[in-house]
Amino acid sequence: MGFFKEFKEFAMKGNVIDMAVGVVIGAAFGKIVSSLVDDIIMPLVGVATGGINFTDYKIVLQKAVMDGQEVITPEVTMNWGAWVQTIVDFLIVAFCIFVMIKFMNNLRKRAEKAQKEEEAAAAAAPAAPTKEEELLTEIRDILKNK
């Protein structure tokens, strides 16, 4: 029974739950970036390069062995175009993550700056006199007038 109790304590720790949320959000963000690459950026790259599709490029190391229309042994290829495509995907994902982190850091810096300004304004403002000080001031003024 101790094993399951330990597992329950581990699984219910805040760090594990935070990590799980991060993984789910990361997977969703990965889909967004993949769609950005596949559906928006690569068509633009294709137009800019005259319709070149990197994933089609390969080096044939061994040709396929055919018997009429039947493939006996498939060709062996080095798919360097798919590798280039993966590198482009990685660079775009890394750039998107960099921009997102930079944006979040700027927001954090602005929030910290605003908080420091509020603290400085609060520290610069004189503290209101306590009730005892007000009473003593009134007594002093009454005594001066007599």
C-alpha positions as CSV (number, residue, x, y, z in Angstrom):
1,M,0.0,0.0,0.0
2,G,2.9,2.4,0.6
3,F,4.0,2.3,-3.1
4,F,0.6,3.5,-4.3
5,K,0.4,6.2,-1.5
6,E,3.9,7.5,-2.6
7,F,2.8,7.5,-6.3
8,K,-0.4,9.4,-5.4
9,E,1.6,12.0,-3.5
10,F,4.1,12.3,-6.4
11,A,1.3,12.6,-9.0
12,M,-0.6,15.2,-7.0
13,K,2.4,17.5,-6.5
14,G,2.0,20.9,-8.1
15,N,5.1,20.5,-10.2
16,V,3.8,17.4,-11.9
17,I,0.5,18.9,-12.7
18,D,2.2,22.1,-14.0
19,M,4.4,20.0,-16.2
20,A,1.4,18.1,-17.5
21,V,-0.3,21.4,-18.4
22,G,2.9,22.6,-20.1
23,V,3.2,19.4,-22.2
24,V,-0.5,19.7,-23.3
25,I,0.0,23.4,-24.2
26,G,3.3,22.6,-25.9
27,A,1.7,20.0,-28.0
28,A,-1.0,22.4,-29.1
29,F,1.6,25.1,-29.8
30,G,3.5,22.5,-31.8
31,K,0.4,21.9,-34.0
32,I,0.0,25.7,-34.5
33,V,3.6,26.1,-35.5
34,S,3.5,23.0,-37.8
35,S,0.4,24.5,-39.5
36,L,2.2,27.8,-39.8
37,V,5.2,26.1,-41.5
38,D,3.2,23.7,-43.7
39,D,0.3,25.9,-44.7
40,I,1.7,29.4,-44.8
41,I,5.5,29.6,-44.9
42,M,6.5,26.7,-47.1
43,P,4.0,27.6,-49.9
44,L,5.7,31.1,-49.8
45,V,9.1,29.5,-49.9
46,G,7.9,27.3,-52.8
47,V,6.8,30.4,-54.8
48,A,10.0,32.2,-54.0
49,T,12.1,29.3,-55.1
50,G,10.1,28.5,-58.3
51,G,8.0,25.7,-56.9
52,I,10.9,23.7,-55.4
53,N,9.7,21.1,-52.8
54,F,12.6,20.1,-50.6
55,T,11.0,16.8,-49.5
56,D,11.2,15.4,-53.0
57,Y,15.0,15.6,-53.1
58,K,16.9,12.4,-52.5
59,I,20.0,10.4,-53.4
60,V,19.3,6.9,-54.7
61,L,21.8,4.6,-53.2
62,Q,20.4,1.5,-54.7
63,K,17.7,1.3,-57.4
64,A,14.6,-0.7,-57.0
65,V,14.6,-4.2,-58.3
66,M,11.5,-4.7,-60.5
67,D,9.8,-7.6,-62.1
68,G,7.5,-6.0,-64.6
69,Q,5.3,-3.7,-62.5
70,E,6.0,-5.6,-59.3
71,V,8.6,-4.2,-56.9
72,I,10.8,-7.0,-55.6
73,T,13.2,-4.9,-53.7
74,P,12.4,-1.2,-53.0
75,E,14.9,1.5,-53.8
76,V,17.2,2.6,-51.0
77,T,17.4,6.4,-50.8
78,M,19.0,9.1,-48.7
79,N,16.2,11.6,-48.3
80,W,18.3,14.8,-47.8
81,G,15.4,17.0,-48.8
82,A,13.2,15.8,-45.9
83,W,16.2,16.5,-43.7
84,V,16.4,20.1,-45.0
85,Q,12.6,20.4,-44.5
86,T,13.0,19.3,-40.9
87,I,15.8,21.8,-40.3
88,V,13.6,24.6,-41.7
89,D,10.7,23.4,-39.5
90,F,13.0,23.5,-36.5
91,L,14.3,26.9,-37.2
92,I,10.8,28.3,-37.6
93,V,9.7,26.6,-34.3
94,A,12.7,27.9,-32.5
95,F,12.1,31.4,-33.8
96,C,8.4,31.3,-32.8
97,I,9.4,30.2,-29.3
98,F,12.0,32.9,-29.1
99,V,9.5,35.6,-30.1
100,M,7.0,34.2,-27.6
101,I,9.5,34.2,-24.7
102,K,10.8,37.6,-25.6
103,F,7.2,38.9,-25.6
104,M,6.5,37.3,-22.2
105,N,9.7,38.7,-20.8
106,N,8.8,42.2,-21.9
107,L,5.4,41.8,-20.3
108,R,7.0,40.6,-17.1
109,K,9.5,43.6,-17.1
110,R,6.6,46.0,-17.6
111,A,4.7,44.5,-14.7
112,E,7.8,44.6,-12.5
113,K,8.5,48.2,-13.5
114,A,4.9,49.2,-12.7
115,Q,5.0,47.5,-9.4
116,K,8.3,49.3,-8.5
117,E,6.8,52.6,-9.5
118,E,3.8,51.9,-7.2
119,E,6.0,51.0,-4.3
120,A,8.1,54.1,-4.9
121,A,5.0,56.3,-4.9
122,A,3.7,54.6,-1.8
123,A,7.1,55.1,-0.1
124,A,7.4,58.8,-1.2
125,A,4.0,59.7,0.1
126,P,4.1,60.8,3.7
127,A,2.4,58.5,6.1
128,A,-0.9,59.8,7.6
129,P,-0.6,60.7,11.3
130,T,-1.8,58.2,13.8
131,K,-4.8,59.0,16.1
132,E,-2.4,59.6,19.0
133,E,-0.4,62.1,16.9
134,E,-3.6,63.9,15.9
135,L,-4.8,64.1,19.6
136,L,-1.4,65.4,20.7
137,T,-1.4,68.0,17.9
138,E,-4.9,69.2,19.0
139,I,-3.8,69.4,22.7
140,R,-0.7,71.4,21.7
141,D,-2.8,73.8,19.7
142,I,-5.3,74.2,22.5
143,L,-2.4,74.9,25.0
144,K,-0.8,77.4,22.6
145,N,-4.1,79.3,22.3
146,K,-4.5,79.7,26.1
